[in-house]
């Protein structure tokens, strides 16, 4: 049952991608605020999806054990 460990690794990877995307967005938006806004909205959407997925994974994990 390594599925939960793999999911945890993927979550860390996604958080890292979000951080890098945010940093890139801030760097690119030094002239334009729109790019930063899009980056922030995108990262919030991904974070929300991850939160929902985490809830589902925990439910599946609890049902199986």
VOLUM-826959 format. One record per residue (C-alpha): residue number from 0; residue in one letter; x, y, z. Coordinates in steps of 0.2 Angstrom, whole numbers. Example, Ala and Ser with C-alpha at 12.3 -4.5 7.8 and 13.67 -1.06 7.14 Angstrom:
VOLUM-826959
seq_type_c1_c2_c3
0_a_62_-22_39 .
1_s_68_-5_36 .
end
This chain:
VOLUM-826959
seq_type_c1_c2_c3
0_x_0_0_0 .
1_x_12_13_-6 .
2_x_-1_23_-15 .
3_x_-3_36_-1 .
4_x_16_38_0 .
5_x_16_41_-19 .
6_x_2_54_-17 .
7_x_11_63_-3 .
8_x_27_64_-15 .
9_x_16_71_-29 .
10_x_8_83_-17 .
11_x_26_90_-12 .
12_x_30_90_-31 .
13_x_14_100_-35 .
14_x_18_113_-20 .
15_x_36_115_-27 .
16_x_28_118_-45 .
17_x_16_131_-37 .
18_x_30_140_-28 .
19_x_41_140_-44 .
20_x_26_146_-54 .
21_x_22_160_-42 .
22_x_41_166_-42 .
23_x_41_165_-61 .
24_x_25_175_-61 .
25_x_31_188_-49 .
26_x_47_190_-60 .
27_x_38_191_-76 .
28_x_25_203_-69 .
29_x_38_216_-64 .
30_x_30_227_-78 .
31_x_13_219_-79 .
32_x_1_215_-64 .
33_x_-10_204_-75 .
34_x_2_190_-76 .
35_x_4_190_-57 .
36_x_-15_189_-55 .
37_x_-16_175_-67 .
38_x_-2_166_-58 .
39_x_-11_168_-41 .
40_x_-28_162_-47 .
41_x_-20_147_-56 .
42_x_-10_143_-40 .
43_x_-26_144_-29 .
44_x_-36_133_-41 .
45_x_-22_120_-40 .
46_x_-21_121_-21 .
47_x_-40_119_-20 .
48_x_-40_104_-32 .
49_x_-26_96_-21 .
50_x_-36_99_-5 .
51_x_-51_90_-12 .
52_x_-40_76_-19 .
53_x_-32_74_-2 .
54_x_-49_73_7 .
55_x_-54_59_-6 .
56_x_-37_50_-4 .
57_x_-39_50_15 .
58_x_-56_43_13 .
59_x_-50_29_2 .
60_x_-36_25_13 .
61_x_-47_24_28 .
62_x_-59_13_19 .
63_x_-46_1_13 .
64_x_-38_-1_30 .
end
